[in-house]
């Protein structure tokens, strides 16, 4: 049975059959719910704790 995953950037649940799994060269796996999250983390190198629309906003 497939597992429900959580977005590595925003922290929200990803429905089964959706999203993107990104594997880094060191073997670590990142799950993204949408293109917006993937670009924010990998290309723009944003911090999810400073981005208002994430679950992690305001946490230290």
C-alpha distances in whole Angstrom, upper triangle without the diagonal:
4,7,10,13,16,19,21,24,24,22,20,17,15,13,10,12,15,17,18,17,21,21,25,27,27,23,22,19,20,18,20,19,23,26,28,26,26,29,30,29,29,32,34,33,33,33,30,32,35,33,34,30,28,27,28,32,35,33,35
4,7,9,13,16,18,21,21,19,17,14,12,10,7,9,12,13,14,14,17,18,22,24,24,21,19,16,16,14,16,16,19,22,24,22,22,25,26,25,26,29,30,30,30,29,26,29,32,30,30,27,25,24,25,29,32,30,32
4,6,10,13,15,18,18,15,14,11,10,10,7,10,12,13,14,13,16,17,20,23,23,19,17,14,14,12,14,14,18,21,22,20,20,24,24,23,24,27,29,27,27,26,24,26,29,27,27,24,22,20,22,25,28,26,28
4,7,10,13,16,15,12,11,7,7,7,6,9,10,11,13,12,16,17,21,24,23,20,18,15,14,11,12,11,15,18,20,17,18,22,22,21,22,25,26,25,25,24,21,23,26,24,24,21,18,17,19,22,25,24,26
4,7,9,12,12,10,9,6,6,8,8,10,10,9,10,10,13,15,17,21,20,17,15,11,10,7,9,9,13,16,17,14,15,19,19,17,19,22,23,22,21,20,17,20,22,21,21,19,16,15,16,20,23,21,23
4,6,9,8,6,6,5,6,9,11,13,11,10,11,11,13,15,17,21,20,18,15,12,9,7,8,8,12,15,15,12,13,17,16,15,17,20,20,19,18,17,14,16,19,17,18,15,12,11,12,16,19,17,19
4,5,6,5,6,6,6,10,12,13,11,8,9,9,11,14,15,19,19,17,14,11,8,5,5,6,9,11,11,8,9,13,12,11,13,16,17,15,15,14,11,14,16,14,15,13,10,10,11,14,17,17,19
4,6,6,9,10,10,14,15,16,14,11,10,10,10,12,13,17,16,15,11,9,6,5,6,8,11,12,12,8,9,12,11,9,11,14,15,13,12,11,9,12,15,13,15,14,10,11,10,13,16,15,16
4,6,8,11,12,15,17,18,15,12,12,12,12,14,15,18,18,18,14,12,9,8,7,9,10,11,10,6,8,10,8,7,10,12,12,11,9,8,6,9,11,10,12,10,7,9,9,11,14,13,15
4,6,9,10,14,17,18,15,12,13,14,15,18,18,22,22,21,17,15,12,10,8,8,10,12,10,7,10,12,10,10,13,15,14,13,11,10,7,9,11,9,10,7,4,6,7,9,12,12,15
4,7,9,13,15,17,15,13,14,14,15,18,19,23,22,21,17,15,11,10,9,9,12,14,13,10,12,15,13,12,16,18,18,16,14,13,9,11,13,12,12,10,7,6,7,10,13,12,15
4,7,10,13,15,13,11,13,15,17,19,21,25,25,23,19,16,13,11,9,8,11,14,13,11,13,16,15,15,18,20,20,19,17,16,12,14,16,14,13,10,8,7,10,12,16,15,18
4,6,9,12,10,10,12,13,16,19,21,25,25,22,19,16,13,10,10,8,11,15,15,13,15,18,17,17,19,22,22,21,20,19,15,17,20,17,17,14,12,11,13,16,19,18,21
4,6,8,6,6,9,11,14,17,20,23,24,21,18,15,12,9,8,6,9,13,14,12,13,17,17,16,18,21,22,21,20,20,17,19,21,19,19,16,14,13,16,18,22,21,24
4,6,6,8,11,13,16,19,22,26,26,23,21,17,15,12,11,8,11,15,16,15,16,20,20,20,22,24,25,25,24,24,20,23,25,22,22,18,17,17,19,22,25,25,27
4,6,8,11,12,16,18,22,25,26,22,20,17,15,12,12,10,13,17,19,17,18,21,22,22,23,25,27,26,26,26,23,26,28,25,25,22,20,20,22,25,28,27,30
4,7,9,11,15,17,21,24,25,22,21,17,16,12,12,10,12,15,18,17,17,20,22,21,22,24,26,26,26,27,24,27,29,26,26,23,21,22,24,27,30,30,32
4,7,10,13,16,20,23,24,21,20,16,14,10,9,7,9,11,14,13,14,17,18,18,19,21,23,23,23,23,21,24,26,23,23,20,18,19,21,24,27,27,29
4,7,10,13,16,20,21,19,17,13,11,7,6,4,6,9,11,10,10,13,15,15,15,17,19,19,19,20,18,21,23,20,21,18,16,17,19,21,25,25,27
4,6,10,13,16,18,16,14,10,8,6,5,6,7,8,11,10,8,12,14,13,13,15,17,18,18,19,18,21,23,20,22,19,17,19,20,22,26,25,27
4,7,10,13,14,12,10,7,6,5,6,9,10,11,14,12,10,13,15,13,13,16,18,17,19,19,18,21,23,21,23,21,19,19,20,23,26,25,26
4,7,10,12,10,8,6,5,6,8,11,12,12,14,12,9,12,14,11,10,13,16,15,17,18,17,21,22,21,23,21,19,20,20,23,26,25,25
4,7,8,6,6,5,6,9,11,15,16,15,17,15,12,15,16,13,12,15,18,16,19,19,19,22,24,23,26,24,22,23,22,25,27,26,26
4,5,5,5,6,8,11,13,17,18,17,18,16,13,15,16,13,11,14,16,15,17,18,19,22,23,23,26,25,22,23,22,25,27,26,25
4,5,7,9,12,15,17,21,21,20,22,19,16,18,19,16,13,16,19,17,20,21,22,25,26,26,29,28,26,27,26,28,30,29,28
4,6,9,12,15,18,22,23,22,23,21,18,19,20,17,15,18,20,18,20,21,22,24,26,26,29,29,26,26,25,27,29,27,26
4,6,10,13,16,20,21,21,23,20,17,19,20,17,15,19,21,19,21,21,22,24,26,26,29,28,25,25,24,27,29,27,27
4,7,10,13,17,19,19,20,17,15,17,18,14,13,17,19,17,18,18,18,21,23,23,26,25,21,22,20,23,25,23,23
4,7,10,13,15,16,18,15,13,16,16,13,13,16,19,17,18,18,17,20,22,22,24,22,19,20,19,22,25,23,23
4,7,10,12,13,14,11,9,12,13,10,10,14,16,14,15,15,14,17,19,18,20,19,16,16,16,19,22,20,21
4,7,9,11,12,9,9,12,13,11,12,15,17,16,16,16,14,17,19,18,20,17,14,15,16,18,22,20,22
4,6,8,9,6,6,10,10,9,11,13,15,14,14,15,13,16,18,16,17,14,12,14,15,17,20,20,22
4,7,8,7,8,11,12,12,14,16,17,17,16,16,14,17,19,16,16,13,12,13,15,17,21,21,23
4,5,6,7,9,10,11,13,14,15,16,15,16,14,18,18,15,16,13,13,15,17,18,22,22,24
4,5,5,6,8,10,10,11,12,14,14,16,15,18,19,15,17,14,14,17,18,19,23,23,25
4,6,5,6,9,10,10,10,12,11,13,12,16,15,12,13,11,11,15,16,16,20,21,23
4,6,5,6,9,10,10,10,10,11,9,13,13,11,13,10,9,12,13,14,17,18,20
4,6,5,6,8,9,10,10,12,12,15,16,14,16,14,13,15,16,17,20,21,22
4,6,5,5,6,8,9,12,12,16,15,13,16,14,14,17,17,18,21,21,23
4,6,6,5,6,6,8,9,12,12,9,12,12,11,14,14,14,17,18,19
4,6,6,5,5,7,8,12,12,11,14,13,12,14,13,14,17,17,18
4,6,5,8,11,12,15,15,14,18,17,16,18,17,18,21,21,21
4,6,8,12,13,17,16,15,18,18,17,20,19,19,22,23,23
4,6,9,11,14,13,12,15,16,15,18,17,17,19,20,21
4,7,9,12,11,11,15,16,14,17,15,15,17,18,18
4,6,9,8,8,11,12,11,14,12,12,14,15,15
4,5,6,7,10,12,10,12,9,9,11,11,11
4,5,5,8,9,6,8,6,6,9,9,11
4,6,8,10,7,8,5,4,6,6,7
4,6,9,9,10,8,6,7,9,10
4,6,6,9,8,6,9,11,13
4,6,8,8,6,8,11,14
4,7,9,7,11,13,16
4,5,6,9,10,14
4,6,9,9,12
4,6,6,9
4,6,9
4,7
4
